[in-house]
Amino acid sequence: MLLRILDMLRGIANYTSILIIIGIALFTILFDGPRYAKIGYVKEVKIIKAISYTYIVIGGLMYILLLIS
C-alpha cells in the first residue's frame, strides 16, 4: 500500500513542483497576508495563514517521501 502511494507520488511530483508549492505558500504568507491585514480582513488573514502553513507542511512531507523512495 505504501509503496503504491510512493510510486504514485513519484509519478506526479518532482522536486521542482515541491519547490513551487512551498514558494507559493511563502509568497502568500509574506505578501498577501500583510496586505489583507492592512485592509482589516482578519478572518481572511487567518484562512490564508492556515492554508499556507498546510501547503508548507505538505510540501515538506512530499520532499521527505521523495527522498525515501
Residue, then its C-alpha position, 0 to 999 in steps of 0.5 A: m500500500l505504501l509503496r503504491i502511494l510512493d510510486m504514485l507520488r513519484g509519478i506526479a511530483n518532482y522536486t521542482s513542483i515541491l519547490i513551487i508549492i512551498g514558494i507559493a505558500l511563502f509568497t502568500i504568507l509574506f505578501d498577501g497576508p500583510r496586505y489583507a491585514k492592512i485592509g482589516y480582513v482578519k478572518e481572511v488573514k487567518i484562512i490564508k495563514a492556515i492554508s499556507y502553513t498546510y501547503i508548507v507542511i505538505g510540501g515538506l512531507m512530499y520532499i521527505l517521501l521523495l527522498i525515501s523512495 
